[in-house]
Amino acid sequence: MIKMSPRKLTRVFTILAVVLFCQSVHSQLQIGFYRDTCSLVEFIVKEEVTKAFIKERGVAAGLMRMHFHDCFVRGCDGSVLLDSTPPSTAEKDSFANNPSLRGYEVIDNAKARLEAVCKGVVSCADIVAFAARDSIEITGGLGYDVPAGRRDGRTSLASEIIGNLPPPTFNVSQLTQMFAKKGFTQEEMVTLSGGHTIGRSHCTSFSNRLYNFSGTDMQDPSLDPRYAAMLKQQCPQGNKDTNLVVPMNPSSPSITDAGYYVDILANRGLFTSDHTLLTNPATANQVTQNARNPMQWRAKFAAAMVKMGQLEVLTGTAGEIRANCRVING
């Protein structure tokens, strides 16, 4: 059992109270939104997430990341799920999502089951939000109630990725500015960066740090040498295999914990956007605090996820309830 001081417990409970406050004041979305219209929705989604997780543990990271990528582009409207249609390239086929984003089949399976029991009721955007929460919980993170009532958007454009999703090369100032545009504080940016505690990355997202940092043909001097050597073994220079991947948090790649921050403090942050959190006194302090107080970080992460799930949502009669999450209704 984890023992915590009264002060730390008070801090955690305060953060949880903020979660509940955020949920209650955002009246567009409601906890229990489907209570009378599709009461089994969260059970069905969780069952699909669990089945997929048993087959392949990495899918949890994909579903959590899917929610982030959905909400940061056009708001939480399920636009990341739409397939490309000539002549338009959709978000899912952008460089930021293809081939790295995964878990679409989990959403498809949940949607098919929901359409069978409550046709035309549950939005794809809400399924993504539920699945992200379930993925966090199944990997050891703190569960939370998901306010629902989102409706699905009808537009998805790969061209809107740039300027809305932070690339792995961003520095702390760029990250702070991008998250601020979405309504997040710098501390919430550091908190949400902890999502890198689970999942994997393609070598191409960080190989510049191994072989050509800042155009020097050298490795990033801020990388722990032993970690860099391990990464070079996994991602050989000049390798053309776009499917090569490594875990973002090698000590616990399938557990939502504060190990991400411990790694950053040891100069084992995989991306430039991870290590950069040490280059600013305020964010470096937050990294240290999160590493020292894992339960507190879990609570902050849950609160930040609830807030993120409310970005630019479509509600009421806006948008639609897609019958198939991959295509807009005819």
N, C-alpha and C positions, 0 to 999 in steps of 0.2 A: 504494500500500500504506500502511495506517495504521501509523505508528511509535509505540510506547509505551515509556515508561521501565520499567526492571525492577520498580520499586515498583508501578506501575499494573498491569503484567502479573501480578504476584503477587496483587494485590487481585482481579483478574478470575478468576484460577484458583482462588482461595479461595472466591469466590462460586459458581463452577461445582462445586466440591467439595461445597458446602452443598446444591446441587441434587441431586447424586447421593446424599448422605447422607439427605436428606428422602425420596428415592424408596426407599432401602433399608430405612429404619426403619418405613415405613408399610406393614406387611405385608399389610394388607387388599387393597391394590392392588399389581399387579406389572407391571414392564416386561416386555413379551413375553407378556402374559396369554393372547393368542390364537394363540400360536406353533403349537400343536398342533391347534387347533380351527377356526381361520379365518385362516390365515397371510397372506392377501392384504388383510386389513382396512385396514391403514394405507395401503397402495398405492391401494386403491379410494377411500378417503376423500380422499386427497391429489389424486387425479386429478379427482374431482368439484369440489373446491375450486379447482383450477387452471382447469378449464373455465369455472367461474362467474366467476372473477377475470378471465379473458381477455375475457369478455363485458362485465363491469361491475366495475371495480376496487374500488368501494366496498363490495362484498359482504364483503371480508376484514374490514373494521371491524365489520360487522354480526355476523359469526360470532364474532369475539373478544368483542364485547359480549354476545352471546347466552350464552356460557359464564359470564361474570361474573354476568349476571342469573339464570342457572339456579342457580349455586352459592350465591348469597347468599340465595335464597329456598328453604327446605326442603333445602338441600344440593344437590350435583351429581347430580340424579336425573332429568334430562330433563323435569321438570315444566313448564318454560317452553314446551315443544313441544306440550303437550296443547291440543286445541280446547275451547272453551266448550261446555257441554251444559246445557240448561235444567234447573233454574233457576240453575245455578252459572256464574259468569263466571270464566274461567281467567286465569292470569297473563299470557298473551300478549295479552289484550284489556284489560289495565289501562292506565291513563293513562301509566304509565312505559314501556310496551312497544308500544303501538299509537297512532300508526302508525310509530313510530321504529325498532322492531326489525325486522331483515330477515335473509334467508339461510335461511329455513325450507325452501325448495325444494331447497337444496343438501343438507341433512340428509335430506330425503325421497328424493332421487335416490340418495344413498349407501346409505341403508337398503334401498331396493328392490333394488339390485345385490347387497348383502350377503345379503339373504334368498334370492336366487336361487342363491347359491353355498354358503352355510352358514346354512341356515334356523334361526331361533330361537336364535342363538348370541351375536350382538353387540348390546349394549344401545344405545339411543338416546343415553343419557347419555355413553357412551364415544365415540360418533361426534361429539358436540358437543365433547368435550375434544380429540379428534384434529384436528377441523376448526379449532378455535381456534389450536392450535399451528401448523398448516399455514398459517393466515392470517397469523400473526406472521412466520413464516419467509419467506413469499412476498412480504411487504412490506418485507423488509430486516432484520427482527429476528433474534434468536438462536434457532436451533432447539433443541429439548430432547426427551428421551425422555418419553413420557407413560405413567405407570403406569396400568394399566387393570384392569377387573374390577367397575366400577360396575354396578348394576342400576337399573332404571327404577321411579320412583314411580308411584303410582296416583291421586294427588291434586294438583290445581292450582287455587289460589284467588287471584283478583285482590286480595282483601282482605288477603292476607299480604304484599303489596308494601310497604305503609307500615310503617316500622320496620325493614325489612330492606334496602331499596335506598336509597342516599343521593340526595336530590334535588339539582339544580344550585344550589339556594339555600343549602345548608349552609355553616356557617363551620367553621374549622379544629378547634374543640373538638368540634362535633357529628360531624364526619368521624372524628376520632380515636376518639371513643366508639363509633361504629357499627362501625368496623373492629376495634376491640378486642373487641367482642362476638363477632366472627367469629374471634378468635384472632390478629389481625394487630397488629404494632407500628406506631407512628406512622410510622417510616421506610418500612415496607412499604406503608402507606397512600399516602404520597407517591410511592413507586415505582409502584404500581398506577394512580395517577391519570394516569401517563404514557400509559396506554392511549388517552387523548384525543389522542394524536399522530396518529391516523388516524380518518377518519370525518367525519360531518356532524351538525349539530344543526338542529332546527326552530327557527324564529325565536321561537316562543312560550316556549322554554326560557330565553331570556335577554333578551327585549324589555324587561323591567322595568328593566334596566341602561341602556337607551337612552332611555327616555321617562318612567319614573316610579320612579326609584330611591328606595327607602324612603319612597314616598308624596309625593315632592317635585315631581313633574312635570318633573324634570330628569334628565340622564344621570348615571351613576355617575362621580364626579370622579376615581376611580382608573383609569378606562379611558384608554388612549392616545387623544388627540383624533382623530388621523388614522384610527386603527383604528375608533373609534366612528363617524366620518363614513362610512366604507366600509360598516360594518354597517347604518347607517341607509338607505343606498342599496339594499342588498339586502333589508332588512326594513322597509319603509315603515310609519310609524305608522298604526294603525287598519286595516291590511290584514287581511282575513279569510281569506286563503288559508292553510290549515293545512299545505299541502305545501311552503311556502317553506323552503329549507334553506341553510345556509352551512357551509363546511368548518371543523372545529374547530381545525385547524392549517394556515392558508391557504398557508404557504410550502411545505409538503410533505404534503398531505392523504392521500396514499396510501403514505407511507413511514413505517415504524416507526423513528423516530429520536428524539433528544433535543431536537428543535426545539420541542416543547411547553414545555419548561422555559426555553428561550431566550425564547420569547414571553411567558411569565409574568414574567420579569425585565424585559421591555420594556413591561409593563402591557398586554399583549395576550392575557391569559387570557380565554377567552370567557365562562365561567360565574363566578358568585360563588364557587363551590366550587373554581375554579382559582386565582383571584386571592387567595383567603383564605390560601393556602399561604405568602404573603409576610408575613402579619400575625403570625406566630409565629417567634421567633428560630431554633428548632430546625428547623422545616419550611422556613423561608427558606434556611437553610444547606444543607439537602438539595437544594432546588431549584437552588441555585448549583452544588453539587457535581455534580449530574446533568447540568446544562448544560455543564459544563467537561469531564466525563468520559463521553462518550456510550457507549463500549464497556463501561464499568463499569455504567452504567445498564441496558444491554441484558442483561447477566448477572444483575443484581439482578431485573430484570423477569421473566426466565425462571424464576428461583428462586421468585419470588412467585406466578407462574402455576401452577407445580407444586404449591405449598402450597395455593393456592386450589382446585385441582382435587381436593383431598382432603376438602373440607368436607362433613361429615355424609353421607358416601356410604353407599349401601345395598350390601351385599355378601352373598355366600353364597346363602341361600335367601330373603332379604328382597326385597320388591318383585317385579319380573318382568322378562322380556325382551320388550318390546313387539314385535308383528309390524308394526305401523304406528305411527310415532312420534307421530301426532296423537291416537290414541285408546288407551285401556287395553284389554287383551285381554278378550274377552267371557267 
